[in-house]
Amino acid sequence: MCLARLTVMCCFFVSSRWVPVVLVVAIMLASRLLQAAVVINEIHYHPVEIEAFDDSGRPVLDLSEDVHEFLELHNPTNTDASLSNWSLSGGVSFDFPPGTILPARGFLVVARNPRRLEMIPSYGLSLNQVLGPYRGVLANSGDTVRLIDSSGKLVDAVTYSASSPWAVGADALGADDEWTGARSADHQYRGRSLERVRVDHPSADPANWIASPLSKGPTPGGTNSSASSWVRPVVMAFSAVQTNGADALTRSNQPVRVAALFSSAHLLSNISVEWFVDNVNLTNEPLNELLMAADPTQPGSYFSAVIPGQVNRAVVRYRIKADRGVGVEVVSPRADDPFQWHAFFVSPTRVGANPAYDVFIRGSALTQLEVNISQSPRRVTLPDPPGIPRASWNADEAAIFVHEGRVYDIRMRYHGSRYNRNAGRQSYKFRFPRYAPLNGRTSYFETDKGDEHRLGWLPYHAADLPVFRCRSVDLYLNANAALVRLEQEEMDTDLYERWIREQEAKYPDRRKERRGWFYKSSGVVPLESALGIGQASSYTTSGEGPYYIGNCAPIPPKQGWNLRQRYDWTFPIQMDSWRGGGDVHDLVTGLWSARGDLPTAPNPRLPSLKDYLLANFDIDATLTYIAIRNWSAPFDNATHNHFLWKKGDGRWGMAAWDLDAEFSNSGQSIFWDEWEPVQPDSLRGPQWIKDSFLKTFRDEFRRKIYILTHTLLTPSNMVAMGAGAHASFAASRTPVVVAQSGLGPWHAPVKPQPLAPANGAGVVPPALLVASAYSHTRPSNPEPHVSSIWTIRRSDGGYTNPVFRLHTTSNLTSLPVPFDELVFGETYFWKVSYLDRNGHPSRDSDESSFNYGPERVTVPLITISPESLWRYEVSGTPQPADWTGFGFDDSGWKQGAALIADETGRLPELIRTTFAR
């Protein structure tokens, strides 16, 4: 396999055909834009910005948003242009000050941070060439920029994208160095911009924009390197579909039609497709070439050729070549893309419930991956100090990954902790390029974990904490038989943003969360050194290289490392790596300053500790995490297997990771990982944040774990959330929690019932939702009714994305229907729950429904006998055009009762129609 040939096929299946991910862009030629005196000439939306730190470990630059992005305007005429009171709008906004002049044949740069651009020597910019800062940021995935004159008239506009047919390489080189072969550090604060080719060619045409050459980089304030007297056509859309369209996937020995749609036919000739069958263990596979013919039945400049059928599991690489007036060259992928080939896969027919992954990696690469994790010491080099971390520990190799026919070029390595990472476990980490994520993610773990992981994440998810998701997959590695793996998300930006979307949908009554950060506990256990566990001479000399004990003990100085570096290695940040170790350094040092004690002599000052926790932590979220984790009877979560979580509002919490051996010891202490004179877990505990909370908020913790045990974590609820395998543990855990919490039998409000409106009734303002009167299970002195939670969902929605939610202390048993949030004529469902003074909730009421509008009247249009039989077809096979006619023979179809056909088997694919996709 030639590594230079790695790429991804940018196609997906919709409605019985492979179609391009990219959309064919409709270019509107507006004459007034073609004649504009000023044009948008260069867009640098995603510069290369690599983290850098000073000698103390502090970040040199805040890179929370791209600092070095810019826009460039150009005046191609021989007359000065006044930009007084002009503006930029779209992804960014800027108002040009009065008196702004863009000289004839001149350039003007508008930057997010003008001073930073002036500091880049290769740009050679001076203050009078750069305006700004503009407001907002240019989105890295795609955005719109508009230039508006003083009368409000649109002068020029560009809607760019980081995906084909636009130049992918302008997106911070398009991918990480392992995919591009470039060295990003050589292009720090620059990278590649989008440069306009011709000023008098439509700005909406992706062919008119090329990523600036890597050797030179962006050209703010000067002539574009890509400027030319003509615009060469580009491939706007492409596809690879078997000629027999009966199957969504390409099957064995089925010819495949490769098609390409060009932006223009101008100067276009000698169009062909070059292809080969990839072999991961070879680099000299024979190349084949087929001429592509025009298809007059298709709109635009459409060309295609048919590649012969191939055997099962063949990966076929292809690229489009053409003469665009300067000789035959590769035109798709573009020269400014971070990949050189497209691909399709010949999918074998498989039957199974799990998603199937085909992965191919050369034998020598697998050997290298095993060598990488077999050093001694495994993670660092000797001598220690300084104990330099080995780059090989997390080094990965190139591989091919296929799912549902789509080919991805990935990086992979073995996965596991420093104690348990070995080739025999066949656990892996897969990394996907930024331009081709899998299901919206750029990394996954494929592990050998069991039910404690497959199901253990569900309670955290139900409690609204950020947590990884798991599912079982079938992994076909090289020629090996299927291996069932547990797929686990990484705690990273992708997961955090997914959690934000889920919370926003579930709680429309709350303010949207801002993205924060995860920090993975990656330290050692007490008295561990690079030579092994128990080899350190004292608690404070524990560690290997920069790593220290991962339980939030204060990290001491060490030769060769500053403190922030040690915190960064012990608790590595999972996103925004430019922040380094400062956040955790400040958290832990502040914690121990408030405690006023030492890990070797624990005796915290509880008043000052409580003040610190209240000021710096999300108390409820942290108590919820500790309660669920300790209810689960953890085995190994003190010095690793957890994350520190800093929310977007600056408050801290914790998040779960490896759940090894949990959900087994139902008699375990609910105060696990608290420091005690006799440690129950002498090797790994305590965890000092847990210890701080368990001492400071002991009563609050007891109530939290007690309530969760009787609500979220009941055996029946474990079954309902899909974690039924842990129901027996939940049953045996409940009496232990009750006894250790000391809170006695459970009492709560009685489940309310919906009273009005009648189920299915039509309602109009000023209707009320009414529930039954409050009552309580405590026989004497019942706790009073303090609040209620009302939730309304759409008929096609659920309670994880309700249209309305209100937690109220005033509308306890009735609520005015929130008609302003509803759509007239639609049907809605609602429920309510009651809470008492102790925070004990009732069970949710039964669901009831109403229609926004007057009562509906049903008028029968046709009567069908319930005894009649109807024919139906559910195979997913395309039917002849005359299937609706009276003469069509449907005797081969199944038959069932009138109106509703019953098919108990699994449908071969999701049925999509014009109205349901």
C-alpha positions, 0 to 999 in steps of 0.5 A: 500500500502506498501511503501517499495514496490514502484518502476517503471516498466522499459519498454516502447512500440516500434513496437507493443510490450512492450520491456525493457528499458535496452538493452541486453548487448553483453559480449565479452570475451577477453582472454587477458583481463581475464589474465590482471595483472591490472584491473579496480576494483572500480568506484565511479562516483557519490558520495553523495555531500550535500551542506554545508555553513559556518557561513556567508552563504558561500558554504564550497565546490564548488560542480559544478562537483563531487569532491569526485569521483575516480577510483581504480586499482588492481593488483591481481598477486603476481608480482609488475606491472609497470604503467610507461607511462600507461594512463586512457581514456574515460570519464576521462583521466590521464597519469601515471607518470614514475616510478609508481608501483602497488604492487603485490596484491595492490590497486591504487586510481586515484581521481579527487581531491586526497586531498578531498579523503584523508580527508574522515576518513573512507577511511584511505587513504594516499598520496602514495595511491592516484594519480591525479587529472585526467582530466574530470569527470565521467558522472553520467548517464553512461560512459566508462573507459579504461586502456591503457598500455605504448604500447597503448594496451587496458588492461581493459575497463568498460562501466557502466550505472546508469540504469538496468541491472547495479546497480542503487544504485551506482548513489548517492544512486539511488534516493533522501531519500524519495524514498530510506529510507536512510539518505544521510547526513550520507553518505556525500562525500561517498555514494555507488561505483561500486565494481568489484566482480571477477577480472578474470570475464569480466569487461563488464558484469553488473553482475560483478559489485555490489554497495558497501554496504550502511553500509560501502560505497566505499573501495578505496585502499582496498579489495572490500566488494563485492568481491567474488569467483563467479559472480551471474547471474543478470536479463539483460532485462525484460518485461510484455506484455499481451499475446494477442499482439493486443494492445500496452497497457495491457487491462482489463482481459488480461493475462500478460506474465512476461519475464526475460533474465538472464546474465547466467544460471550458478547455476540458479534454482527455477526461479519465479515471485512474484506479487500482486495487489497494493492497496494504502490504504493497506499494507498487500496485498496478495502475489502470486508466479508463477514458470517461465519456460525456453523458448527454442525458445528464445536466452540465459537464457530466462524465463517467466510466465503468470500472470492472467488478472486483472481489469481496473486501476489495478497496478500489482507489480512484482519481479523476484526471483531465486536460484543463488547457495545460496538459493532463493532470489529476483534478479530483482530488484537488491538488490542494486537498490533503489526500490523493485518491478517492475510494470505494469498497466491495462489501460482502453480504453479512447478517448481524445486529452489530455495525460491521467494521473492516480494517486493513493494516500492513503486517509490519505496522502491526508489529511496530505497534507492538514494539511501541508498547513493549519498552521498559519503562513503558511510558518514559525513558531512563534516567528518571529524572527527568524521565522523558515521555516516550513518543512511541507510547501513543504512536499510531500507524496508517490503516484503512477503515470501512463502514457501510461501504465508505472508506476512511484513511485512519490512524490506529494503535493499541489501547489500554492503560500503562498496566494493561496495554498489550497486543493480546487484548486486541483493543485499539484506538482509531483516529479519523482525519478532520475532513472525514469523521465517523458519525461526527467523531474523529476518534473511537476506542474499540475495546475488550471491555464487558457489561460494566462499560457497555451498560455502566455509562447509562446512569451517568447519561440519565443523570445529565452528566457528560459521559462516553457512549458504548455499543458493540461492533463486529471488527474484521481486522485484515483476514481475521474472523469477526471480533466483537469489540465494545466501541467507546467514545473518547472524552473530547470536544466531539463528546462535549458538544454532543452533550451540550446539544442533548442538554439544550434539547432536554431542558428548553427552560435552561440557559445553553451550556458553554463548552468547557474542558476534560482533563484525564487522570493519567498519573501513577499510584502512591509509591510507584516509580518508573521502575514499578509499583512500590519502588518509590522511596516516599509519597512525594517521590512517587511518579515516573517522568512528569507524571505524579499520583493521579488522585489530586494530591499536590504535585511537588517540583521535579528536576527537568519539569516545571509544575504546570508541565507536571500537571499537564502530563498527569491530567492532560487536557483533552481539547484546547491543548494550548491551555496546558496544565494551568487549570488543574494546577490552580484547582489542586493548589487552591484545594490544598490551600483551603484544606490546610493539610497534607496528603501524608497528614490529612486533617482538613479545615472544613469551613475554609474547604467548604468555602473553596468548594462552593466558589469553584465547583458545581456542587450538585453535579459533583455530588451526583458523580460521586454518588453514582460512582460510589453506588456502583462500587468502584474498584480503581477510580482514585488515581486514574479512570476518571476525568476532572471536568471544568465547565464553560462557566468555570466551575469544576466537576468530575466525569467517569472513565474505565468502570473495571470490576464495578457493579459487583461488590454490593456491600461496599462502603458508600464513602469509598475513596475517602481518607480513613485511618485504615484505607479500604483501598490501600494501593489506590485511594483516597481520591482527594476531591472525593474525600473533600466532598465526602467530609464537607458535604457529608449530609448532602451526599447521603441524601443524594445517593439515597435519592438516586438509589430510590429513583434513577438507580432502582432495579426497574429503572435500570431495566428501563434505561437498558442496563437490565444486567445490573438490576440484580446488583441494584436490588442488593445495593439498595439496603446497603445504601439505606443502612449506610446513609442512615435515612431509613425507609423511602417516602415520596409524593404519590404519583400524580394523575392527569385530570384535565384536559381529557386525553385527546381533547382539543384545547384553546386559550385559556386552558389549563393542564390539571393534575391530581391533588398532592399526597405523600407515602409517609403515613404521618407528618408527610413532607409538603409539596414544594415544586412540580416539573411539567413537561410537554412533548410533540407527537413526533418527539420525546421527553429528551427533546420536549417542546416545553419544560418548567420546574416551578414552585407556584404552579403545583397542580395546574399550569396554563397551557403554554400556547405561545410555545405550541403550533395550532393544529398539532397534538401534544403529550404531557406529564408532571411529577411532584417533589417534596421538601426533601427533594424526593420526587414522585414517579412521573404521571401517566401521559396524557394528550391534547390537540391545540385547537377545537375538537376534531371531527372524524368524517369517514371517507371510505369504509374498508371491511376489517375482514379483508386481506391486503397485499404488502411488500417490505423487502426494500427491492425497487418495484416496477413503475406500473406497480400501482396499476390494476394489472400488476401481479402482486401474488408474490407479495405477503398479505395481512389484515386490512389497513395495517400489514404486520412484518415481525422480521427486521427490514433490510433497510430504512424505507425512505420516500419523498416525504420521509428521508 
